Amino acid sequence: MSETILITGAGRGLGLALAEKFLSEGFRVFAGQYRSVPNLQALAGRFPQTLTVVPLDVTDGESVRRTAEIVAGQTPALDILINNAGVHLEGHRPPLEELALTSRYLHHTMEVNAFGPLRVTQQFLPLLEKGRRKLIINVSSEAGSIGDCWRDREYAYCMSKAALNVQSRILQNYLGPRGFKVLAVHPGWMQTDMGGPGADIHPNVAAEGIVELAARDWKPGDAIYLDYQGNPLRW
């Protein structure tokens, strides 16, 4: 039986690259999308037997619950969960004096980047408990590091990723005794809508690194906060 994986935010960028890479590795992939996008539909056309696209709004608890029911109706277990859905709403990255501290900027960033992964993990935990790998990968960022923080703006994004990092630590504490491994992975500065065309790497490069991380034989006590090449990062 092929292994199964759920990837949130799979409609574009890193999520789409991850879906394609895991499909090419023989996985059964459930791809969560916030809205229908042509690239993901085209991928479904190439992998009709192993890719299932599911609607998923990680900010909506009922949407997450319904999606978990859909997936549970199609597979008895889930081996890997990748919480990839994320937003960066600061646009041209204004300084504090020019920042519009609206609820959409502040609350929505936290809802997607920090609370969204927790909602998804909670609802999919029963399926993950039955999986062989029991691996949860939260797509974080070096922007969430407090020890190596160099920024003087991007408040909500950085704060949301720091929150995701501590969530990952707490989840490892809680789920480690049950055989789980939780990772918080910085995928690098990617050429996506969020990273821009001048970024360092194509999302396919990050996806290849994350697939390699997923294939490792992880122990509960191993490092949690890493970059896509497996290098530990400072909390």
C-alpha positions as CSV (number, residue, x, y, z in Angstrom):
1,M,0.0,0.0,0.0
2,S,1.4,3.4,-0.9
3,E,1.9,5.9,1.8
4,T,-0.4,8.9,2.2
5,I,0.1,12.6,2.8
6,L,-2.0,15.7,3.3
7,I,-0.5,19.0,2.1
8,T,-2.3,22.2,3.0
9,G,-2.0,25.3,0.8
10,A,-1.2,23.0,-2.2
11,G,-2.6,25.3,-4.9
12,R,0.6,27.1,-5.7
13,G,4.2,27.7,-4.8
14,L,5.8,25.3,-2.4
15,G,2.6,23.4,-1.8
16,L,2.1,22.7,-5.5
17,A,5.8,21.7,-5.8
18,L,5.5,19.4,-2.8
19,A,2.4,17.7,-4.2
20,E,4.1,17.0,-7.5
21,K,7.3,15.7,-5.9
22,F,5.5,13.4,-3.5
23,L,3.3,12.1,-6.3
24,S,6.4,11.3,-8.4
25,E,7.7,9.4,-5.3
26,G,4.6,7.2,-5.4
27,F,2.6,8.8,-2.5
28,R,-1.2,9.0,-2.3
29,V,-1.6,12.8,-2.0
30,F,-4.5,14.8,-0.6
31,A,-4.0,18.4,-1.6
32,G,-5.8,21.0,0.4
33,Q,-6.8,24.1,-1.6
34,Y,-8.4,27.3,-0.4
35,R,-9.7,28.1,-3.9
36,S,-9.6,26.2,-7.2
37,V,-6.5,26.9,-9.3
38,P,-5.6,25.7,-12.8
39,N,-2.1,24.3,-11.9
40,L,-3.4,22.0,-9.2
41,Q,-6.3,20.8,-11.5
42,A,-3.7,20.1,-14.2
43,L,-1.7,18.1,-11.8
44,A,-4.8,16.1,-10.9
45,G,-5.2,15.3,-14.6
46,R,-1.7,13.9,-14.6
47,F,-2.2,11.8,-11.4
48,P,-5.9,10.9,-11.4
49,Q,-5.4,7.8,-9.3
50,T,-3.2,9.2,-6.6
51,L,-4.1,12.9,-6.2
52,T,-7.2,14.0,-4.5
53,V,-7.9,17.7,-4.3
54,V,-9.9,18.7,-1.2
55,P,-11.4,22.1,-0.2
56,L,-9.7,23.4,2.9
57,D,-9.8,26.8,4.7
58,V,-7.4,26.4,7.6
59,T,-9.0,29.4,9.4
60,D,-12.4,27.7,9.5
61,G,-12.7,24.9,12.0
62,E,-15.8,23.5,10.3
63,S,-14.0,23.5,7.0
64,V,-11.1,21.6,8.5
65,R,-13.5,19.1,10.2
66,R,-15.4,18.4,6.9
67,T,-12.1,17.9,5.0
68,A,-10.9,15.4,7.7
69,E,-14.2,13.5,7.1
70,I,-13.6,13.5,3.4
71,V,-10.1,12.2,3.7
72,A,-11.1,9.6,6.3
73,G,-13.7,8.3,3.8
74,Q,-11.0,7.6,1.3
75,T,-8.0,6.3,3.4
76,P,-7.8,4.4,6.7
77,A,-4.6,6.2,7.7
78,L,-2.4,9.2,7.0
79,D,1.4,8.9,7.2
80,I,2.5,12.5,6.8
81,L,0.9,15.9,7.4
82,I,2.5,19.0,5.9
83,N,1.0,22.3,7.2
84,N,2.1,24.5,4.4
85,A,-0.7,27.1,4.0
86,G,0.6,30.5,4.9
87,V,0.2,34.2,4.2
88,H,2.4,37.4,4.3
89,L,0.2,40.5,4.3
90,E,2.7,43.3,4.7
91,G,3.1,44.0,1.0
92,H,6.0,46.4,0.6
93,R,7.0,45.8,4.3
94,P,6.4,49.3,5.7
95,P,8.0,50.5,8.9
96,L,5.9,50.7,12.1
97,E,4.9,54.3,11.6
98,E,3.2,53.4,8.3
99,L,1.8,50.1,9.2
100,A,-2.0,49.7,9.2
101,L,-2.7,47.5,12.2
102,T,-5.9,46.2,10.9
103,S,-7.6,43.0,12.1
104,R,-7.0,41.4,8.7
105,Y,-3.3,42.1,8.9
106,L,-2.9,41.0,12.5
107,H,-5.6,38.4,13.1
108,H,-5.7,36.8,9.7
109,T,-1.9,36.3,9.7
110,M,-2.1,34.5,13.0
111,E,-5.2,32.5,12.0
112,V,-3.6,31.1,8.9
113,N,0.1,30.8,9.9
114,A,-0.2,29.7,13.6
115,F,-3.7,28.6,14.5
116,G,-4.4,27.0,11.1
117,P,-1.8,24.3,11.5
118,L,-3.1,23.5,15.0
119,R,-6.7,23.1,13.7
120,V,-5.5,20.8,11.0
121,T,-3.3,18.7,13.3
122,Q,-6.1,18.3,15.8
123,Q,-8.7,17.1,13.2
124,F,-6.3,14.8,11.3
125,L,-4.7,13.3,14.5
126,P,-6.9,10.2,14.4
127,L,-5.7,9.3,10.9
128,L,-2.1,10.1,11.7
129,E,-2.3,7.9,14.8
130,K,-2.9,5.0,12.4
131,G,-0.1,5.9,9.9
132,R,3.3,4.3,9.8
133,R,5.4,7.5,9.8
134,K,3.4,9.7,12.2
135,L,5.3,12.7,10.8
136,I,4.0,16.3,11.0
137,I,5.9,19.0,9.1
138,N,5.1,22.6,9.8
139,V,6.4,24.9,7.2
140,S,8.0,27.6,9.3
141,S,10.6,30.2,8.5
142,E,13.9,31.6,9.8
143,A,11.7,34.7,10.4
144,G,10.4,32.9,13.4
145,S,13.8,32.6,15.1
146,I,14.2,34.9,18.1
147,G,17.8,34.1,18.6
148,D,18.7,35.1,15.1
149,C,16.2,37.8,14.5
150,W,17.6,40.6,12.3
151,R,14.4,42.2,11.0
152,D,13.0,45.6,12.0
153,R,9.5,45.1,10.5
154,E,7.2,42.3,9.3
155,Y,5.8,42.0,12.7
156,A,2.8,39.8,12.1
157,Y,4.6,37.3,9.8
158,C,7.5,36.9,12.1
159,M,5.4,36.6,15.2
160,S,3.2,34.0,13.6
161,K,6.1,31.9,12.6
162,A,7.6,32.2,16.1
163,A,4.2,31.0,17.4
164,L,4.3,28.1,14.9
165,N,7.7,27.1,16.2
166,V,6.6,26.9,19.8
167,Q,3.5,25.0,18.7
168,S,5.8,22.5,17.1
169,R,7.8,22.1,20.3
170,I,4.7,21.6,22.4
171,L,3.3,19.1,19.9
172,Q,6.5,17.1,20.0
173,N,6.4,17.1,23.8
174,Y,2.8,15.8,23.6
175,L,2.9,13.4,20.7
176,G,6.5,12.2,20.9
177,P,5.6,9.5,23.5
178,R,3.1,8.2,21.0
179,G,5.7,7.7,18.3
180,F,5.2,11.0,16.5
181,K,7.9,13.3,15.0
182,V,7.2,17.0,14.5
183,L,9.4,19.3,12.4
184,A,9.3,23.0,11.9
185,V,11.1,23.6,8.5
186,H,12.4,26.8,7.0
187,P,12.0,26.2,3.2
188,G,14.5,29.0,2.2
189,W,13.8,32.2,0.4
190,M,11.8,30.9,-2.6
191,Q,10.7,32.4,-6.0
192,T,7.0,32.4,-5.2
193,D,4.2,35.0,-4.9
194,M,5.4,35.6,-1.3
195,G,9.1,35.5,-1.9
196,G,9.2,37.3,-5.2
197,P,11.1,36.6,-8.4
198,G,14.4,37.8,-6.9
199,A,14.5,35.1,-4.2
200,D,17.3,32.5,-3.9
201,I,15.7,29.3,-4.9
202,H,12.9,27.8,-6.9
203,P,10.2,26.0,-4.8
204,N,11.1,22.8,-6.5
205,V,14.5,22.9,-4.7
206,A,12.9,23.4,-1.3
207,A,10.3,20.6,-2.1
208,E,13.2,18.2,-2.9
209,G,14.8,19.0,0.4
210,I,11.6,18.5,2.4
211,V,10.9,15.2,0.7
212,E,14.4,14.1,1.7
213,L,13.7,15.2,5.3
214,A,10.4,13.3,5.3
215,A,12.2,10.1,4.3
216,R,14.6,10.2,7.2
217,D,14.3,7.8,10.2
218,W,13.5,10.4,12.8
219,K,13.7,9.9,16.6
220,P,11.6,11.9,19.0
221,G,14.6,13.6,20.5
222,D,16.1,14.7,17.2
223,A,16.1,18.4,16.2
224,I,12.8,20.1,15.4
225,Y,13.6,23.5,13.9
226,L,15.6,23.0,10.6
227,D,16.1,24.4,7.2
228,Y,15.1,22.5,4.1
229,Q,18.6,21.0,3.9
230,G,18.4,19.6,7.4
231,N,20.6,22.2,9.2
232,P,19.3,23.0,12.7
233,L,18.2,26.6,13.3
234,R,18.3,28.6,16.6
235,W,14.9,29.0,18.3
